[in-house]
Amino acid sequence: DFRRSASRNPEAPAVYYFTTVLSYRVIDESSDALAAALQDFGLQKGDRIIVDLQNVPQFLIATYAAWKLGVIVVPVNPMYKEQELSYFCIDSGAKLFLVLDEIADALDLSFLDKTAVEKLVTTSALDFLAPDEERPDMLQGTSKIPIKGALDLLTLIEDYKGKSVEGPYLSPDDVAYLTYTSGTTGPPKGAMNTHGNIAFNARVYEAMQRISKDDVVLGMAPLFHVTGEVAHLAIAALAGLPLILYYRFDAGETIRLIERWRATVTVASITAYIAVMNHPDIRSRDLSSFIKAYSGGAPVSEALVGQFEDLTGLYIYNVYGMTETNSPSHIVPWGKRAPVDPESGALSVGVPVPNCVMRIVDLEEGSTDLDPGEVGEIVDSGPIVIPGYWRKPEETEHAIRDGWLYTGDVGKMDADGWFYLVDRKKDMIVASGYKVWPRDVEDVIYQHPAVKETAVVGVPDPYRGETVKAFVALKEGMEGSITPAEIISFCKSRMA
Ligand code: AMP
């Protein structure tokens, strides 16, 4: 899709990075050059590279470079620390690690020695900002930092300028991304998002959001999450649209750039919408272009949708999905309003996306179909579902049975086919749309020498939806010696 859009209209804008414009030609040629460099490094179809970036143009360049070679992209959250990154490097077997210089600078990179990573490549958030552009507030303190032992991305692109690769044939079954998620249980696993999955779900958004050539995509969600991968990057590539990127979410910058570029469409977490709603500029800026606002990844209440609409005139559409369904499995169709379940008060997450079948099955065995109105586990099938988890056959078998993905989400369908989520079977906390597994947090807290026992739970939070709370018991004789703040800072240094 990207190649077709780039050849059709090479001078069209592909990225608005703050107020810098990068054309499809620039992204295409830069990714050609990077693909040639990757090939020279010995990377070939099926190999993996880690991409540890904020929402910067290099994310697109690296992704398209990798795909031109048939290489799999492993995007990771830039908040991850050494312990987490080491796990993703080892589990994916990645050979190259691409990271923002400021992230690399803050890490002890010696963990890479125990992985298969052979090349470290760094890049700066300033690299693709036009030299005459006024520095955005968010990048005021940023400077390009040389990292020992690392290659510089921009230099590589310069060195290989004009070169390209003879790419291998890619089928819809070839893997595009390994997106790490803990799914419904256990340790993080690489969901194998195939090219077929991503291309299909980009078409789902195109149809359900009524995407046209006049749309401008706002990159409000992180690109490393499946929402950004599909609802930002893939939909822009499919329809040849510009994608607005601004490093990381910030309410003021969001409002400024909607007005500046006449953004029309996005998918983001409800927490981000709350931040936008509470920003003082919301009343003074012209946001009239922005008509397709979708919220996914976390529960949305009817009250919040109402408040947002009262303030902005904008109706927030609900969309539901998982990393394993490549973003949307259910969505509120453009022009429709989600009904509210009279029993639970839950706002509908939408109707199943085209060409897929979703069922509600009994919670115990997961084998009996329930009637409309009855509560059970949601199971999904169709071209949205991943083939499985990277090198985890048992986990795959547990999650996907006979082609049916067991979501771990508990809900029901009404007589008209609208779905509602009412509970979760999986032990997961949804904080600002980010998924936190209590077990992962407990594992880190147990590394503290003073801790005897801990239990981590989700508690309600008006802004983040839910947030993480840990109950900690200290070892005999240690009582009073450690403060909660010390445990929290211990955790902060060890996890995202
Ligand atoms: P992730 O893999 O990070 O996309 O997380 C997927 C999970 O987020 C789903 O299984 C749901 O539990 C939750 N989720 C996603 N979208 C919604 C939504 N619109 N409303 C409520 N929960 C959601």
Residues whose N, C-alpha, C, O or C-beta is under 5 A from the ligand:
A	BS01	AMP	T181 S295 G296 G297 A298 P299 V300 V319 Y320 G321 M322 T323 V349 T407 D409 L421 G433 K435
